[in-house]
Amino acid sequence: MQQQQNLYNLGARNFIFVNVPPWDWYPLGTTFPGLKERILTWNGQLTTSALAFSNQNTDASTLVFSSWDTFNTLLNDPSHYNLTSPTTIGGDIWKDDLHQTSASYNHERKHYNFCTCNQCFYDPSSGNDNCWSLRLVERALFISQHGT
């Protein structure tokens, strides 16, 4: 978080941290044993660090956007998003063994745009303890400690 602290010291006040998506679902990712656990560990550490950064810099707006949750939602029910072939390279979701198609990126983009266009930043001075972005940080911490 040193670079974020440097940015904060220079005047930045809005920070979005995007965690790692479930690469274990990617066709290439299935060839790496233990990948899911490593990603969950990384995502948990990112969330913990983002929360510490937020607590240290109380006038900063901090959000952890969960690409993990967003992409898992799509992969667990692709038909809900008019997508098919969740495991097929060249289908609606996978362009190749590592890259998503535009259609699957559009799903993530819509969630991300919702975050950045609506009440996503936690403003500690507002007294809004029910801010969903703070709950997102808390949820990510829970997942990092207990799994999905």
ROFILUM-649221 format. One record per atom (N, C-alpha, C): residue number from 1; residue in three letters; atom name; x, y, z. Coordinates in steps of 0.2 Angstrom, whole numbers. Example, Ala and Ser with C-alpha at 12.3 -4.5 7.8 and 13.67 -1.06 7.14 Angstrom:
2
+-----+---------+-------+-------+-------+-------+
! num ! residuo ! atomo !     x !     y !     z !
+-----+---------+-------+-------+-------+-------+
!   1 !     ALA !     N !    66 !   -28 !    39 !
!   1 !     ALA !    CA !    62 !   -22 !    39 !
!   1 !     ALA !     C !    66 !   -16 !    39 !
!   2 !     SER !     N !    64 !   -11 !    35 !
!   2 !     SER !    CA !    68 !    -5 !    36 !
!   2 !     SER !     C !    64 !     0 !    39 !
+-----+---------+-------+-------+-------+-------+
END
This chain:
148
+-----+---------+-------+-------+-------+-------+
! num ! residuo ! atomo !     x !     y !     z !
+-----+---------+-------+-------+-------+-------+
!   1 !     MET !     N !     4 !    -6 !     0 !
!   1 !     MET !    CA !     0 !     0 !     0 !
!   1 !     MET !     C !     4 !     6 !     0 !
!   2 !     GLN !     N !    11 !     6 !    -1 !
!   2 !     GLN !    CA !    15 !    11 !    -1 !
!   2 !     GLN !     C !    14 !    16 !    -6 !
!   3 !     GLN !     N !    12 !    14 !   -12 !
!   3 !     GLN !    CA !    11 !    18 !   -18 !
!   3 !     GLN !     C !     4 !    22 !   -17 !
!   4 !     GLN !     N !    -1 !    18 !   -14 !
!   4 !     GLN !    CA !    -7 !    22 !   -12 !
!   4 !     GLN !     C !    -6 !    27 !    -7 !
!   5 !     GLN !     N !    -2 !    26 !    -2 !
!   5 !     GLN !    CA !     0 !    31 !     3 !
!   5 !     GLN !     C !     3 !    37 !     0 !
!   6 !     ASN !     N !     8 !    35 !    -5 !
!   6 !     ASN !    CA !    11 !    41 !    -9 !
!   6 !     ASN !     C !     6 !    45 !   -12 !
!   7 !     LEU !     N !     1 !    42 !   -16 !
!   7 !     LEU !    CA !    -4 !    46 !   -19 !
!   7 !     LEU !     C !    -8 !    50 !   -14 !
!   8 !     TYR !     N !   -10 !    47 !    -9 !
!   8 !     TYR !    CA !   -14 !    50 !    -4 !
!   8 !     TYR !     C !   -10 !    56 !    -1 !
!   9 !     ASN !     N !    -4 !    55 !     0 !
!   9 !     ASN !    CA !     1 !    61 !     2 !
!   9 !     ASN !     C !     1 !    67 !    -3 !
!  10 !     LEU !     N !     0 !    65 !    -9 !
!  10 !     LEU !    CA !     0 !    70 !   -14 !
!  10 !     LEU !     C !    -7 !    73 !   -16 !
!  11 !     GLY !     N !   -12 !    70 !   -12 !
!  11 !     GLY !    CA !   -19 !    73 !   -12 !
!  11 !     GLY !     C !   -24 !    69 !   -15 !
!  12 !     ALA !     N !   -23 !    63 !   -17 !
!  12 !     ALA !    CA !   -28 !    58 !   -19 !
!  12 !     ALA !     C !   -32 !    56 !   -13 !
!  13 !     ARG !     N !   -39 !    56 !   -15 !
!  13 !     ARG !    CA !   -43 !    54 !    -9 !
!  13 !     ARG !     C !   -48 !    48 !   -11 !
!  14 !     ASN !     N !   -49 !    46 !   -17 !
!  14 !     ASN !    CA !   -53 !    41 !   -19 !
!  14 !     ASN !     C !   -49 !    35 !   -22 !
!  15 !     PHE !     N !   -50 !    29 !   -19 !
!  15 !     PHE !    CA !   -46 !    23 !   -21 !
!  15 !     PHE !     C !   -51 !    17 !   -22 !
!  16 !     ILE !     N !   -50 !    14 !   -28 !
!  16 !     ILE !    CA !   -53 !     8 !   -29 !
!  16 !     ILE !     C !   -48 !     2 !   -30 !
!  17 !     PHE !     N !   -49 !    -3 !   -26 !
!  17 !     PHE !    CA !   -44 !    -9 !   -26 !
!  17 !     PHE !     C !   -48 !   -15 !   -29 !
!  18 !     VAL !     N !   -46 !   -18 !   -35 !
!  18 !     VAL !    CA !   -49 !   -23 !   -38 !
!  18 !     VAL !     C !   -46 !   -29 !   -36 !
!  19 !     ASN !     N !   -49 !   -34 !   -34 !
!  19 !     ASN !    CA !   -46 !   -41 !   -32 !
!  19 !     ASN !     C !   -46 !   -45 !   -38 !
!  20 !     VAL !     N !   -42 !   -51 !   -37 !
!  20 !     VAL !    CA !   -41 !   -55 !   -43 !
!  20 !     VAL !     C !   -47 !   -60 !   -44 !
!  21 !     PRO !     N !   -49 !   -60 !   -50 !
!  21 !     PRO !    CA !   -55 !   -64 !   -52 !
!  21 !     PRO !     C !   -53 !   -72 !   -51 !
!  22 !     PRO !     N !   -58 !   -76 !   -51 !
!  22 !     PRO !    CA !   -57 !   -83 !   -50 !
!  22 !     PRO !     C !   -53 !   -87 !   -56 !
!  23 !     TRP !     N !   -47 !   -86 !   -56 !
!  23 !     TRP !    CA !   -43 !   -88 !   -62 !
!  23 !     TRP !     C !   -43 !   -96 !   -62 !
!  24 !     ASP !     N !   -45 !   -99 !   -56 !
!  24 !     ASP !    CA !   -46 !  -106 !   -56 !
!  24 !     ASP !     C !   -51 !  -109 !   -61 !
!  25 !     TRP !     N !   -56 !  -104 !   -63 !
!  25 !     TRP !    CA !   -61 !  -106 !   -68 !
!  25 !     TRP !     C !   -59 !  -105 !   -75 !
!  26 !     TYR !     N !   -54 !  -101 !   -76 !
!  26 !     TYR !    CA !   -51 !  -100 !   -83 !
!  26 !     TYR !     C !   -49 !  -107 !   -85 !
!  27 !     PRO !     N !   -49 !  -108 !   -92 !
!  27 !     PRO !    CA !   -47 !  -115 !   -94 !
!  27 !     PRO !     C !   -40 !  -116 !   -93 !
!  28 !     LEU !     N !   -35 !  -111 !   -93 !
!  28 !     LEU !    CA !   -28 !  -112 !   -92 !
!  28 !     LEU !     C !   -27 !  -113 !   -84 !
!  29 !     GLY !     N !   -32 !  -109 !   -80 !
!  29 !     GLY !    CA !   -31 !  -110 !   -73 !
!  29 !     GLY !     C !   -32 !  -117 !   -70 !
!  30 !     THR !     N !   -36 !  -121 !   -74 !
!  30 !     THR !    CA !   -38 !  -127 !   -71 !
!  30 !     THR !     C !   -31 !  -132 !   -71 !
!  31 !     THR !     N !   -26 !  -130 !   -74 !
!  31 !     THR !    CA !   -20 !  -134 !   -74 !
!  31 !     THR !     C !   -15 !  -132 !   -68 !
!  32 !     PHE !     N !   -17 !  -127 !   -64 !
!  32 !     PHE !    CA !   -13 !  -125 !   -58 !
!  32 !     PHE !     C !   -16 !  -128 !   -52 !
!  33 !     PRO !     N !   -14 !  -133 !   -49 !
!  33 !     PRO !    CA !   -17 !  -135 !   -42 !
!  33 !     PRO !     C !   -16 !  -130 !   -37 !
!  34 !     GLY !     N !   -21 !  -129 !   -33 !
!  34 !     GLY !    CA !   -20 !  -124 !   -27 !
!  34 !     GLY !     C !   -21 !  -117 !   -29 !
!  35 !     LEU !     N !   -23 !  -116 !   -36 !
!  35 !     LEU !    CA !   -23 !  -109 !   -38 !
!  35 !     LEU !     C !   -29 !  -105 !   -34 !
!  36 !     LYS !     N !   -35 !  -108 !   -33 !
!  36 !     LYS !    CA !   -40 !  -105 !   -30 !
!  36 !     LYS !     C !   -38 !  -103 !   -23 !
!  37 !     GLU !     N !   -35 !  -107 !   -19 !
!  37 !     GLU !    CA !   -33 !  -105 !   -12 !
!  37 !     GLU !     C !   -28 !   -99 !   -12 !
!  38 !     ARG !     N !   -23 !   -99 !   -17 !
!  38 !     ARG !    CA !   -18 !   -94 !   -17 !
!  38 !     ARG !     C !   -22 !   -87 !   -19 !
!  39 !     ILE !     N !   -27 !   -87 !   -23 !
!  39 !     ILE !    CA !   -30 !   -81 !   -25 !
!  39 !     ILE !     C !   -34 !   -79 !   -19 !
!  40 !     LEU !     N !   -38 !   -84 !   -16 !
!  40 !     LEU !    CA !   -42 !   -82 !   -10 !
!  40 !     LEU !     C !   -37 !   -78 !    -4 !
!  41 !     THR !     N !   -31 !   -81 !    -4 !
!  41 !     THR !    CA !   -26 !   -78 !     1 !
!  41 !     THR !     C !   -24 !   -71 !    -1 !
!  42 !     TRP !     N !   -23 !   -70 !    -8 !
!  42 !     TRP !    CA !   -21 !   -64 !   -10 !
!  42 !     TRP !     C !   -27 !   -59 !    -9 !
!  43 !     ASN !     N !   -33 !   -61 !   -11 !
!  43 !     ASN !    CA !   -38 !   -56 !   -11 !
!  43 !     ASN !     C !   -40 !   -54 !    -3 !
!  44 !     GLY !     N !   -39 !   -59 !     1 !
!  44 !     GLY !    CA !   -40 !   -58 !     8 !
!  44 !     GLY !     C !   -34 !   -53 !    11 !
!  45 !     GLN !     N !   -28 !   -53 !     9 !
!  45 !     GLN !    CA !   -23 !   -49 !    11 !
!  45 !     GLN !     C !   -24 !   -42 !     8 !
!  46 !     LEU !     N !   -27 !   -42 !     1 !
!  46 !     LEU !    CA !   -28 !   -35 !    -2 !
!  46 !     LEU !     C !   -34 !   -32 !     2 !
!  47 !     THR !     N !   -39 !   -35 !     4 !
!  47 !     THR !    CA !   -45 !   -33 !     8 !
!  47 !     THR !     C !   -42 !   -30 !    15 !
!  48 !     THR !     N !   -38 !   -34 !    18 !
!  48 !     THR !    CA !   -36 !   -32 !    25 !
!  48 !     THR !     C !   -31 !   -26 !    24 !
!  49 !     SER !     N !   -27 !   -25 !    19 !
!  49 !     SER !    CA !   -23 !   -20 !    18 !
!  49 !     SER !     C !   -27 !   -13 !    16 !
!  50 !     ALA !     N !   -32 !   -14 !    12 !
!  50 !     ALA !    CA !   -37 !    -9 !    10 !
!  50 !     ALA !     C !   -40 !    -6 !    16 !
!  51 !     LEU !     N !   -43 !   -11 !    20 !
!  51 !     LEU !    CA !   -46 !    -8 !    27 !
!  51 !     LEU !     C !   -41 !    -5 !    31 !
!  52 !     ALA !     N !   -35 !    -7 !    32 !
!  52 !     ALA !    CA !   -30 !    -4 !    36 !
!  52 !     ALA !     C !   -29 !     3 !    33 !
!  53 !     PHE !     N !   -28 !     4 !    26 !
!  53 !     PHE !    CA !   -27 !    10 !    23 !
!  53 !     PHE !     C !   -33 !    15 !    24 !
!  54 !     SER !     N !   -39 !    12 !    24 !
!  54 !     SER !    CA !   -45 !    16 !    25 !
!  54 !     SER !     C !   -45 !    19 !    32 !
!  55 !     ASN !     N !   -43 !    14 !    37 !
!  55 !     ASN !    CA !   -43 !    16 !    44 !
!  55 !     ASN !     C !   -38 !    22 !    46 !
!  56 !     GLN !     N !   -32 !    21 !    42 !
!  56 !     GLN !    CA !   -27 !    26 !    43 !
!  56 !     GLN !     C !   -28 !    32 !    40 !
!  57 !     ASN !     N !   -32 !    32 !    34 !
!  57 !     ASN !    CA !   -33 !    39 !    31 !
!  57 !     ASN !     C !   -41 !    40 !    30 !
!  58 !     THR !     N !   -43 !    42 !    36 !
!  58 !     THR !    CA !   -51 !    42 !    37 !
!  58 !     THR !     C !   -54 !    47 !    32 !
!  59 !     ASP !     N !   -51 !    51 !    29 !
!  59 !     ASP !    CA !   -54 !    56 !    24 !
!  59 !     ASP !     C !   -54 !    53 !    17 !
!  60 !     ALA !     N !   -51 !    48 !    16 !
!  60 !     ALA !    CA !   -51 !    44 !    10 !
!  60 !     ALA !     C !   -57 !    40 !     9 !
!  61 !     SER !     N !   -59 !    40 !     2 !
!  61 !     SER !    CA !   -64 !    35 !     1 !
!  61 !     SER !     C !   -61 !    29 !    -2 !
!  62 !     THR !     N !   -63 !    23 !     0 !
!  62 !     THR !    CA !   -59 !    17 !    -1 !
!  62 !     THR !     C !   -64 !    11 !    -3 !
!  63 !     LEU !     N !   -63 !     8 !    -9 !
!  63 !     LEU !    CA !   -68 !     3 !   -11 !
!  63 !     LEU !     C !   -64 !    -3 !   -13 !
!  64 !     VAL !     N !   -66 !    -9 !   -11 !
!  64 !     VAL !    CA !   -63 !   -15 !   -14 !
!  64 !     VAL !     C !   -68 !   -18 !   -18 !
!  65 !     PHE !     N !   -67 !   -18 !   -25 !
!  65 !     PHE !    CA !   -72 !   -21 !   -30 !
!  65 !     PHE !     C !   -70 !   -28 !   -31 !
!  66 !     SER !     N !   -75 !   -32 !   -30 !
!  66 !     SER !    CA !   -74 !   -39 !   -30 !
!  66 !     SER !     C !   -75 !   -42 !   -37 !
!  67 !     SER !     N !   -70 !   -43 !   -41 !
!  67 !     SER !    CA !   -70 !   -46 !   -47 !
!  67 !     SER !     C !   -71 !   -53 !   -46 !
!  68 !     TRP !     N !   -69 !   -56 !   -40 !
!  68 !     TRP !    CA !   -70 !   -63 !   -39 !
!  68 !     TRP !     C !   -77 !   -64 !   -38 !
!  69 !     ASP !     N !   -81 !   -60 !   -34 !
!  69 !     ASP !    CA !   -88 !   -62 !   -34 !
!  69 !     ASP !     C !   -92 !   -60 !   -40 !
!  70 !     THR !     N !   -90 !   -55 !   -44 !
!  70 !     THR !    CA !   -94 !   -53 !   -50 !
!  70 !     THR !     C !   -93 !   -59 !   -55 !
!  71 !     PHE !     N !   -87 !   -61 !   -56 !
!  71 !     PHE !    CA !   -86 !   -67 !   -61 !
!  71 !     PHE !     C !   -88 !   -73 !   -59 !
!  72 !     ASN !     N !   -88 !   -75 !   -52 !
!  72 !     ASN !    CA !   -91 !   -81 !   -50 !
!  72 !     ASN !     C !   -99 !   -81 !   -51 !
!  73 !     THR !     N !  -102 !   -75 !   -50 !
!  73 !     THR !    CA !  -109 !   -75 !   -51 !
!  73 !     THR !     C !  -111 !   -77 !   -58 !
!  74 !     LEU !     N !  -107 !   -74 !   -63 !
!  74 !     LEU !    CA !  -108 !   -75 !   -70 !
!  74 !     LEU !     C !  -107 !   -83 !   -72 !
!  75 !     LEU !     N !  -101 !   -86 !   -69 !
!  75 !     LEU !    CA !   -99 !   -93 !   -70 !
!  75 !     LEU !     C !  -104 !   -98 !   -67 !
!  76 !     ASN !     N !  -107 !   -96 !   -61 !
!  76 !     ASN !    CA !  -112 !  -100 !   -58 !
!  76 !     ASN !     C !  -118 !  -101 !   -61 !
!  77 !     ASP !     N !  -120 !   -95 !   -65 !
!  77 !     ASP !    CA !  -127 !   -95 !   -69 !
!  77 !     ASP !     C !  -126 !   -92 !   -75 !
!  78 !     PRO !     N !  -122 !   -94 !   -80 !
!  78 !     PRO !    CA !  -121 !   -90 !   -86 !
!  78 !     PRO !     C !  -128 !   -89 !   -90 !
!  79 !     SER !     N !  -132 !   -94 !   -90 !
!  79 !     SER !    CA !  -139 !   -93 !   -94 !
!  79 !     SER !     C !  -143 !   -87 !   -91 !
!  80 !     HIS !     N !  -142 !   -85 !   -85 !
!  80 !     HIS !    CA !  -145 !   -79 !   -83 !
!  80 !     HIS !     C !  -143 !   -73 !   -86 !
!  81 !     TYR !     N !  -137 !   -73 !   -89 !
!  81 !     TYR !    CA !  -134 !   -67 !   -93 !
!  81 !     TYR !     C !  -134 !   -69 !  -100 !
!  82 !     ASN !     N !  -138 !   -73 !  -102 !
!  82 !     ASN !    CA !  -138 !   -75 !  -109 !
!  82 !     ASN !     C !  -132 !   -77 !  -112 !
!  83 !     LEU !     N !  -128 !   -81 !  -108 !
!  83 !     LEU !    CA !  -121 !   -84 !  -110 !
!  83 !     LEU !     C !  -122 !   -91 !  -110 !
!  84 !     THR !     N !  -118 !   -95 !  -114 !
!  84 !     THR !    CA !  -118 !  -102 !  -114 !
!  84 !     THR !     C !  -110 !  -104 !  -114 !
!  85 !     SER !     N !  -109 !  -111 !  -113 !
!  85 !     SER !    CA !  -103 !  -114 !  -114 !
!  85 !     SER !     C !   -98 !  -111 !  -109 !
!  86 !     PRO !     N !   -99 !  -112 !  -102 !
!  86 !     PRO !    CA !   -95 !  -109 !   -97 !
!  86 !     PRO !     C !   -88 !  -112 !   -97 !
!  87 !     THR !     N !   -87 !  -118 !  -100 !
!  87 !     THR !    CA !   -80 !  -121 !  -100 !
!  87 !     THR !     C !   -77 !  -122 !  -107 !
!  88 !     THR !     N !   -80 !  -119 !  -112 !
!  88 !     THR !    CA !   -78 !  -120 !  -119 !
!  88 !     THR !     C !   -74 !  -114 !  -121 !
!  89 !     ILE !     N !   -68 !  -116 !  -124 !
!  89 !     ILE !    CA !   -64 !  -110 !  -127 !
!  89 !     ILE !     C !   -67 !  -109 !  -134 !
!  90 !     GLY !     N !   -68 !  -102 !  -135 !
!  90 !     GLY !    CA !   -71 !  -100 !  -141 !
!  90 !     GLY !     C !   -79 !   -99 !  -140 !
!  91 !     GLY !     N !   -81 !  -101 !  -134 !
!  91 !     GLY !    CA !   -89 !  -100 !  -133 !
!  91 !     GLY !     C !   -90 !   -93 !  -131 !
!  92 !     ASP !     N !   -96 !   -92 !  -127 !
!  92 !     ASP !    CA !   -98 !   -85 !  -125 !
!  92 !     ASP !     C !   -93 !   -82 !  -120 !
!  93 !     ILE !     N !   -90 !   -86 !  -116 !
!  93 !     ILE !    CA !   -86 !   -83 !  -110 !
!  93 !     ILE !     C !   -79 !   -83 !  -112 !
!  94 !     TRP !     N !   -76 !   -88 !  -115 !
!  94 !     TRP !    CA !   -69 !   -89 !  -115 !
!  94 !     TRP !     C !   -67 !   -88 !  -123 !
!  95 !     LYS !     N !   -63 !   -82 !  -124 !
!  95 !     LYS !    CA !   -60 !   -81 !  -130 !
!  95 !     LYS !     C !   -54 !   -86 !  -132 !
!  96 !     ASP !     N !   -50 !   -88 !  -127 !
!  96 !     ASP !    CA !   -45 !   -93 !  -127 !
!  96 !     ASP !     C !   -44 !   -96 !  -120 !
!  97 !     ASP !     N !   -38 !   -99 !  -119 !
!  97 !     ASP !    CA !   -38 !  -102 !  -112 !
!  97 !     ASP !     C !   -36 !   -97 !  -106 !
!  98 !     LEU !     N !   -36 !   -91 !  -108 !
!  98 !     LEU !    CA !   -34 !   -86 !  -103 !
!  98 !     LEU !     C !   -39 !   -80 !  -103 !
!  99 !     HIS !     N !   -41 !   -78 !  -109 !
!  99 !     HIS !    CA !   -45 !   -72 !  -110 !
!  99 !     HIS !     C !   -52 !   -73 !  -110 !
! 100 !     GLN !     N !   -56 !   -68 !  -107 !
! 100 !     GLN !    CA !   -63 !   -68 !  -108 !
! 100 !     GLN !     C !   -65 !   -65 !  -114 !
! 101 !     THR !     N !   -71 !   -66 !  -116 !
! 101 !     THR !    CA !   -74 !   -63 !  -122 !
! 101 !     THR !     C !   -77 !   -56 !  -120 !
! 102 !     SER !     N !   -78 !   -52 !  -125 !
! 102 !     SER !    CA !   -81 !   -45 !  -124 !
! 102 !     SER !     C !   -88 !   -46 !  -120 !
! 103 !     ALA !     N !   -92 !   -51 !  -122 !
! 103 !     ALA !    CA !   -98 !   -52 !  -118 !
! 103 !     ALA !     C !   -97 !   -53 !  -111 !
! 104 !     SER !     N !   -92 !   -57 !  -109 !
! 104 !     SER !    CA !   -92 !   -59 !  -102 !
! 104 !     SER !     C !   -88 !   -52 !   -98 !
! 105 !     TYR !     N !   -84 !   -49 !  -102 !
! 105 !     TYR !    CA !   -82 !   -43 !   -99 !
! 105 !     TYR !     C !   -87 !   -37 !   -98 !
! 106 !     ASN !     N !   -92 !   -37 !  -102 !
! 106 !     ASN !    CA !   -98 !   -33 !  -102 !
! 106 !     ASN !     C !  -101 !   -34 !   -95 !
! 107 !     HIS !     N !  -102 !   -40 !   -93 !
! 107 !     HIS !    CA !  -105 !   -41 !   -87 !
! 107 !     HIS !     C !  -101 !   -38 !   -81 !
! 108 !     GLU !     N !   -95 !   -39 !   -81 !
! 108 !     GLU !    CA !   -91 !   -36 !   -76 !
! 108 !     GLU !     C !   -91 !   -28 !   -76 !
! 109 !     ARG !     N !   -90 !   -26 !   -82 !
! 109 !     ARG !    CA !   -91 !   -19 !   -83 !
! 109 !     ARG !     C !   -97 !   -16 !   -80 !
! 110 !     LYS !     N !  -103 !   -19 !   -81 !
! 110 !     LYS !    CA !  -109 !   -16 !   -79 !
! 110 !     LYS !     C !  -109 !   -16 !   -71 !
! 111 !     HIS !     N !  -106 !   -21 !   -68 !
! 111 !     HIS !    CA !  -106 !   -21 !   -61 !
! 111 !     HIS !     C !  -101 !   -15 !   -58 !
! 112 !     TYR !     N !   -95 !   -15 !   -62 !
! 112 !     TYR !    CA !   -90 !   -10 !   -60 !
! 112 !     TYR !     C !   -93 !    -3 !   -61 !
! 113 !     ASN !     N !   -97 !    -2 !   -67 !
! 113 !     ASN !    CA !  -100 !     5 !   -68 !
! 113 !     ASN !     C !  -105 !     7 !   -63 !
! 114 !     PHE !     N !  -109 !     1 !   -60 !
! 114 !     PHE !    CA !  -113 !     3 !   -55 !
! 114 !     PHE !     C !  -110 !     5 !   -49 !
! 115 !     CYS !     N !  -104 !     2 !   -47 !
! 115 !     CYS !    CA !  -100 !     4 !   -42 !
! 115 !     CYS !     C !   -98 !    11 !   -42 !
! 116 !     THR !     N !   -95 !    13 !   -48 !
! 116 !     THR !    CA !   -92 !    20 !   -48 !
! 116 !     THR !     C !   -97 !    25 !   -49 !
! 117 !     CYS !     N !  -103 !    23 !   -51 !
! 117 !     CYS !    CA !  -108 !    28 !   -53 !
! 117 !     CYS !     C !  -113 !    29 !   -47 !
! 118 !     ASN !     N !  -113 !    25 !   -43 !
! 118 !     ASN !    CA !  -118 !    25 !   -37 !
! 118 !     ASN !     C !  -115 !    25 !   -30 !
! 119 !     GLN !     N !  -118 !    24 !   -25 !
! 119 !     GLN !    CA !  -115 !    26 !   -18 !
! 119 !     GLN !     C !  -110 !    21 !   -17 !
! 120 !     CYS !     N !  -104 !    21 !   -20 !
! 120 !     CYS !    CA !   -99 !    16 !   -19 !
! 120 !     CYS !     C !   -94 !    18 !   -14 !
! 121 !     PHE !     N !   -93 !    24 !   -13 !
! 121 !     PHE !    CA !   -87 !    27 !    -9 !
! 121 !     PHE !     C !   -90 !    28 !    -2 !
! 122 !     TYR !     N !   -87 !    25 !     3 !
! 122 !     TYR !    CA !   -88 !    26 !    10 !
! 122 !     TYR !     C !   -86 !    33 !    12 !
! 123 !     ASP !     N !   -91 !    37 !    15 !
! 123 !     ASP !    CA !   -89 !    43 !    17 !
! 123 !     ASP !     C !   -90 !    43 !    25 !
! 124 !     PRO !     N !   -84 !    42 !    28 !
! 124 !     PRO !    CA !   -84 !    42 !    36 !
! 124 !     PRO !     C !   -88 !    47 !    39 !
! 125 !     SER !     N !   -88 !    53 !    36 !
! 125 !     SER !    CA !   -91 !    59 !    39 !
! 125 !     SER !     C !   -99 !    59 !    38 !
! 126 !     SER !     N !  -101 !    55 !    34 !
! 126 !     SER !    CA !  -108 !    55 !    33 !
! 126 !     SER !     C !  -112 !    51 !    38 !
! 127 !     GLY !     N !  -109 !    47 !    42 !
! 127 !     GLY !    CA !  -112 !    43 !    47 !
! 127 !     GLY !     C !  -116 !    37 !    43 !
! 128 !     ASN !     N !  -114 !    35 !    37 !
! 128 !     ASN !    CA !  -118 !    30 !    33 !
! 128 !     ASN !     C !  -114 !    23 !    35 !
! 129 !     ASP !     N !  -116 !    21 !    41 !
! 129 !     ASP !    CA !  -113 !    14 !    42 !
! 129 !     ASP !     C !  -115 !     8 !    38 !
! 130 !     ASN !     N !  -121 !    10 !    34 !
! 130 !     ASN !    CA !  -124 !     4 !    30 !
! 130 !     ASN !     C !  -121 !     5 !    23 !
! 131 !     CYS !     N !  -116 !     9 !    22 !
! 131 !     CYS !    CA !  -114 !     9 !    15 !
! 131 !     CYS !     C !  -112 !     3 !    12 !
! 132 !     TRP !     N !  -114 !     1 !     6 !
! 132 !     TRP !    CA !  -113 !    -6 !     4 !
! 132 !     TRP !     C !  -106 !    -7 !     2 !
! 133 !     SER !     N !  -102 !    -2 !     0 !
! 133 !     SER !    CA !   -95 !    -3 !    -1 !
! 133 !     SER !     C !   -91 !    -5 !     5 !
! 134 !     LEU !     N !   -93 !    -2 !    11 !
! 134 !     LEU !    CA !   -90 !    -5 !    17 !
! 134 !     LEU !     C !   -92 !   -12 !    19 !
! 135 !     ARG !     N !   -98 !   -14 !    17 !
! 135 !     ARG !    CA !  -101 !   -21 !    18 !
! 135 !     ARG !     C !   -97 !   -25 !    13 !
! 136 !     LEU !     N !   -95 !   -23 !     7 !
! 136 !     LEU !    CA !   -91 !   -27 !     3 !
! 136 !     LEU !     C !   -85 !   -28 !     5 !
! 137 !     VAL !     N !   -81 !   -23 !     8 !
! 137 !     VAL !    CA !   -75 !   -25 !    12 !
! 137 !     VAL !     C !   -76 !   -30 !    17 !
! 138 !     GLU !     N !   -81 !   -29 !    21 !
! 138 !     GLU !    CA !   -82 !   -34 !    27 !
! 138 !     GLU !     C !   -84 !   -41 !    24 !
! 139 !     ARG !     N !   -87 !   -41 !    18 !
! 139 !     ARG !    CA !   -89 !   -48 !    15 !
! 139 !     ARG !     C !   -82 !   -51 !    12 !
! 140 !     ALA !     N !   -78 !   -47 !     9 !
! 140 !     ALA !    CA !   -72 !   -49 !     7 !
! 140 !     ALA !     C !   -68 !   -52 !    12 !
! 141 !     LEU !     N !   -68 !   -49 !    18 !
! 141 !     LEU !    CA !   -64 !   -51 !    24 !
! 141 !     LEU !     C !   -67 !   -58 !    26 !
! 142 !     PHE !     N !   -73 !   -58 !    26 !
! 142 !     PHE !    CA !   -76 !   -65 !    29 !
! 142 !     PHE !     C !   -74 !   -70 !    24 !
! 143 !     ILE !     N !   -75 !   -69 !    17 !
! 143 !     ILE !    CA !   -73 !   -74 !    12 !
! 143 !     ILE !     C !   -66 !   -76 !    13 !
! 144 !     SER !     N !   -61 !   -71 !    14 !
! 144 !     SER !    CA !   -54 !   -73 !    15 !
! 144 !     SER !     C !   -53 !   -77 !    21 !
! 145 !     GLN !     N !   -57 !   -77 !    26 !
! 145 !     GLN !    CA !   -56 !   -81 !    32 !
! 145 !     GLN !     C !   -60 !   -87 !    32 !
! 146 !     HIS !     N !   -66 !   -87 !    29 !
! 146 !     HIS !    CA !   -70 !   -93 !    29 !
! 146 !     HIS !     C !   -71 !   -97 !    22 !
! 147 !     GLY !     N !   -68 !   -94 !    17 !
! 147 !     GLY !    CA !   -70 !   -97 !    10 !
! 147 !     GLY !     C !   -76 !   -94 !     7 !
! 148 !     THR !     N !   -78 !   -97 !     1 !
! 148 !     THR !    CA !   -84 !   -94 !    -2 !
! 148 !     THR !     C !   -90 !   -97 !     1 !
+-----+---------+-------+-------+-------+-------+
END
